[in-house]
């Protein structure tokens, strides 16, 4: 096993590689039992002043910076524009361990893992994909070639462990995620229809929440998806408040998205702020073991949008 030198190496040197290997090799239930007892003992040794000190210093435990009334108003404005056919879910605050790394290839160190074999939600689209796959499995049990589309959405407060700085950057924040899961029906028909639907939704949501102008940076990741990009341009050609801009040089998201992806920007006056992202992924294909499965995801940063709303 190789890794960069750092805190982990120091700890492993102190406790021994054998201890780490033993813990990694324990059955999940046994490891959970052990970790729960460790946490119980450690919590029993904490004082009230120690808890307060961590509350003051830990970036994960501080209240949201954006005022609650502004967040609530922004969320309502976004949710109210969801297209007909999307079911709005209330997701659990945790997901199965590995949800973000197994599906979305996110480094596990960027996710807050728990002692109970789960992890704190870092993106609603991951859990929505699990639910969409569950529903698609039921549909295909009755009809193996079912093309019925599962449309789900959720607004969720998420936590991300990587350190980052900059305007509108938070350790925990609200995201609105949406997914459309279905089956390949040929000629990229699923892809053309649903990417237009998702982009129309995020554009309308931004307009409803903060007004201004919306810019979509569109990136085709494979030659066969150029026709999907053309369909997006055609669908928004008559809208003066939404600009579709080709972004062939986008570097982020390659390997995460497949075929086509897009970035979403809110443009107010001279300011341009990235507030969303989306694209096609192979998550339901992997979850269901069926190469015909298709999944489109998109997300809007409620927190980021709320920072653009004038103070109430």
Phi, psi and omega in degrees: 000129179243146177200161178290147177296143181170198182305322181297317179298320179299315181293316180297323177297327181283317185265342180097140179300328181298323179295315178298315180298322179296315180295317179298324184278351180295143172304150185307315182294322180291319178296318178300315179301316181294313182294325178296322179291321177300314181292324178297315181293316181295319179296325180294338180269357183273146176260164177299321180293327177293321177297316180297322179298315179296321179301320181288330190256338186274120182294341180280342188254354181286150176298163178298145179284321182286133181304143185298320182294325178290321177298315182296317179296318180294316179299316179299319180296322180287310184298325183294346181261003178303134180296153175302136180107344176273131175263126180272121181254158168253106185279155173292152179286350178233160179226165178303145178304130180094359182303315184278326182278324182286322181274308192255009179054036176273135178302130183299335178291347177269000182243145178272104179278153180249168179282353183256023177072031177224184178213149181290139182304131177245347179196126183295335183294334179293311178292323177298325178295321177297317180291321178296319178295320178299317181288323177294325177298317178298319180296319183280346173294324179274329180215099184305337180252023181302129177255012179299132185264132176262120179244119182228152177213158178199142170257127188216141172274125186240163180233134175233134191271343181291144178280133178212155181230165177124170182295139177058038176242125188225157176286326174225143188198166182264135176233144170255116179250147177222143177224146171234118183241131180202209185233147175298120180252008177095150174059025179056029181295318178301313184296315183296315183293312190280331177291324175296319180297316181294316181293322177297321178297309184295325178295314179295323180296315180295316179300319182289328184276315187230352182075206177074210187241149179241133176242134178245118174270111189255128182234117173273124185260357179208143184306323182293343180269002177299325179292330176291319177298320177298320179298323178294313178302316182295321184294333184248012184299329184268357182266117181279343182267357180231123180247124177263120183240125176293135182229069184292342185263009178304132182259326182281150176090348178287127187097336175270310176264156179232137174085297183202144177215169181210150171250150185240130181234140170261128182243113179236112184062234179268359183268140180227116185235130175287124184234358182195175186199159176185171178162181180270140179226165183257021188297314181289332174299314180291318183294324184257354180063038184222115184290348180278347182288143181232145180214129173243133179236153172208156181214146175236136178278103179299318181297315180295317178299320182297329179290343180268349180281132178302148180303138183281000000 
